[in-house]
Amino acid sequence: MLSAGDKKNTQGNKDVVEVRRDYLEEVKRLEKELTIVHRKIRKLYNQLKSGK
């Protein structure tokens, strides 16, 4: 049977899992945005390099 302390610890673990999930989702979102920005910069660089 779980004591009050065990229940609190279990809730804390769930909070950690949720925070980690949110963190990983944010990292994934930022990586996608960074990829888009990188492609745009590369396209502009190539245009400047070719003199267009």
Secondary structure, DSSP 8 states (H G I E B T S, - for coil): ---HHHHHHHHHHHHHHHHHHHHHHHHHHHHHHHHHHHHHHHHHHHHHHHT-
